[in-house]
Amino acid sequence: MSEARGRQGRLDGMVAIVTGAGSSGPGIGNGRATAVLFAREGARVALVDNHLDRAQETLEMIVKEGLAAGSADDVAFAIEADVTKDADCKRVVEETVRRFGRLDILDNNVGIGMGSVSVVEVTEENWDRVMTVNVKSMVLMSKHAIPAMRTNGAGAIINISSLSALRPRGLTPYSTSKGAVIALTKAMAVDHAKDNIRVNCIAPGPVYTPMVARGMTEELRAVRAKTAPLSFEGNAWDIAWAAVYLASLESRWVTGVVLPVDGGLSLVAPAR
């Protein structure tokens, strides 16, 4: 399955924020794919990135698809923000509600990787950095999004974790941060069920995105694609379709769930 599916209107009338809505290099990352599919399915979308030009590229994709009838601002807008900063998160939510009148969906997609290091090898600075970007950003965005969702009587939050949280393999700081995302998701799901706000988590496997592409050879890419039982490569659209489901009313009775999107890789023992 790819991006090439006709519009179903599954998010008609909804307003979404997607953080990390740009891509870190040429191509389609998870945030960009999610933003495009949200717009295609009828949502109005705030495209958040700490590099405004990246978010604007996503906006241009949406406009070129003809999703923005009349003005692009009718469907989406790009906004620069550092989502590790409380004031920026507050500003993003306020601007989204000002433009579109409500907030229904938050896709917490911002994250960074880190090399293969143990707790013995990691520096304090790098540990703090990965926890700040991968966990604190989701806390701060949710802190400001949830009150806006409460005014609607419902909402959906999707947090992006990683298969590395479920099957750690040498990326200890990264795996720990993504494990914290899972714990945060479950705690928030309990905290805000009374508000009819659902909180779920996607755990992507080794999908091919611009972030992954840096430094990867074609040979390694081919080997990587064969590691999962389905034996073909996943991409950002696979993650985005999962986000569409979790954002839509099709998942109205689903909360606190961790959804691996990994070609079945979590089902098999790691190769040694």
Order of alpha helices (4+ residues) and beta strands (2+ residues): beta-alpha-beta-alpha-beta-alpha-beta-alpha-alpha-beta-alpha-alpha-beta-alpha-alpha-alpha-beta
